[in-house]
């Protein structure tokens, strides 16, 4: 599997990486391709979700948290620089195969780190019964795009308050309740996030696909579709 590399390491917004997944799928002729990314504080919700039901827009606005919609299904997710996002493009229309392949890769890396983890029927990964990684998938031109969020470290206050506008729910469950349902990888390893990124690449990939400035410009053009308010506000795409 090839590791997709950008020509520079500057920080980009989440919508760029959603567009990058599409671009790689449409223009890179590889059976499997993979890349990692990190973003500033952001909320991303699924294709069939209603933004007003999932996102506390006032809180996000007050704290500089950007809001995006993706083309895969699944729930609403908070991400920041302490999360590690995975994107996997595979030439198949078999969603079950794509999910199993992706989960197997994540579990392999965790095992190499000495971390005991299991996959679930909902395509999540758990450590000690608590969620460490969630996934989502969609079809595009004979391919499956699977993406996931690995919780290494994160702002728990933002995670709690940004992804629900229901203040009663926030007060009732609280940060500690959320912390009981999820876990952070930093609590199970002495490796830094950068060291984990290196381990992931060395474990899963052989060789790289280095994108050019021309590719980046094309991705930025495609990204505009994800930034349109009519797309973000749609109940489905």
LINFEN-V891372 format. One record per residue. N is the residue number from 1. RES is the residue in one small letter. BURIAL is + if it has 24 or more other C-alpha atoms within 12 Angstrom, else -. Layout:
N | RES | BURIAL
N | RES | BURIAL
This chain:
1 | x | +
2 | x | +
3 | x | +
4 | x | +
5 | x | +
6 | x | +
7 | x | -
8 | x | -
9 | x | -
10 | x | -
11 | x | -
12 | x | +
13 | x | +
14 | x | +
15 | x | +
16 | x | +
17 | x | +
18 | x | +
19 | x | +
20 | x | +
21 | x | +
22 | x | +
23 | x | +
24 | x | +
25 | x | +
26 | x | +
27 | x | -
28 | x | +
29 | x | -
30 | x | -
31 | x | -
32 | x | +
33 | x | +
34 | x | +
35 | x | +
36 | x | +
37 | x | +
38 | x | +
39 | x | +
40 | x | +
41 | x | +
42 | x | +
43 | x | +
44 | x | +
45 | x | +
46 | x | +
47 | x | +
48 | x | -
49 | x | +
50 | x | +
51 | x | +
52 | x | -
53 | x | -
54 | x | +
55 | x | +
56 | x | +
57 | x | +
58 | x | -
59 | x | +
60 | x | +
61 | x | -
62 | x | -
63 | x | -
64 | x | -
65 | x | +
66 | x | +
67 | x | +
68 | x | +
69 | x | +
70 | x | +
71 | x | +
72 | x | +
73 | x | +
74 | x | +
75 | x | +
76 | x | +
77 | x | +
78 | x | +
79 | x | +
80 | x | +
81 | x | +
82 | x | +
83 | x | +
84 | x | +
85 | x | +
86 | x | +
87 | x | +
88 | x | +
89 | x | +
90 | x | +
91 | x | +
92 | x | +
93 | x | -
94 | x | -
95 | x | +
96 | x | -
97 | x | -
98 | x | +
99 | x | +
100 | x | +
101 | x | +
102 | x | +
103 | x | +
104 | x | -
105 | x | +
106 | x | +
107 | x | +
108 | x | +
109 | x | +
110 | x | +
111 | x | -
112 | x | -
113 | x | +
114 | x | -
115 | x | +
116 | x | -
117 | x | +
118 | x | +
119 | x | +
120 | x | -
121 | x | -
122 | x | -
123 | x | +
124 | x | +
125 | x | +
126 | x | +
127 | x | +
128 | x | -
129 | x | -
130 | x | +
131 | x | +
132 | x | +
133 | x | +
134 | x | +
135 | x | +
136 | x | +
137 | x | +
138 | x | +
139 | x | +
140 | x | +
141 | x | -
142 | x | -
143 | x | +
144 | x | +
145 | x | +
146 | x | +
147 | x | +
148 | x | +
149 | x | +
150 | x | +
151 | x | +
152 | x | +
153 | x | +
154 | x | +
155 | x | +
156 | x | +
157 | x | -
158 | x | +
159 | x | +
160 | x | +
161 | x | +
162 | x | +
163 | x | +
164 | x | +
165 | x | -
166 | x | -
167 | x | -
168 | x | -
169 | x | -
170 | x | -
171 | x | -
172 | x | -
173 | x | -
174 | x | -
175 | x | -
176 | x | -
177 | x | -
178 | x | +
179 | x | -
180 | x | -
181 | x | -
182 | x | +
183 | x | +
184 | x | +
185 | x | +
186 | x | +
187 | x | -
188 | x | -
189 | x | -
190 | x | -
191 | x | -
192 | x | -
193 | x | +
194 | x | -
195 | x | -
196 | x | +
197 | x | +
198 | x | -
199 | x | -
200 | x | +
201 | x | +
202 | x | -
203 | x | -
204 | x | +
205 | x | +
206 | x | -
207 | x | -
208 | x | -
209 | x | +
210 | x | -
211 | x | +
212 | x | -
213 | x | -
214 | x | -
215 | x | +
216 | x | +
217 | x | -
218 | x | -
219 | x | +
220 | x | +
221 | x | -
222 | x | +
223 | x | +
224 | x | +
225 | x | -
226 | x | +
227 | x | +
228 | x | -
229 | x | -
230 | x | -
231 | x | +
232 | x | +
233 | x | +
234 | x | -
235 | x | -
236 | x | -
237 | x | -
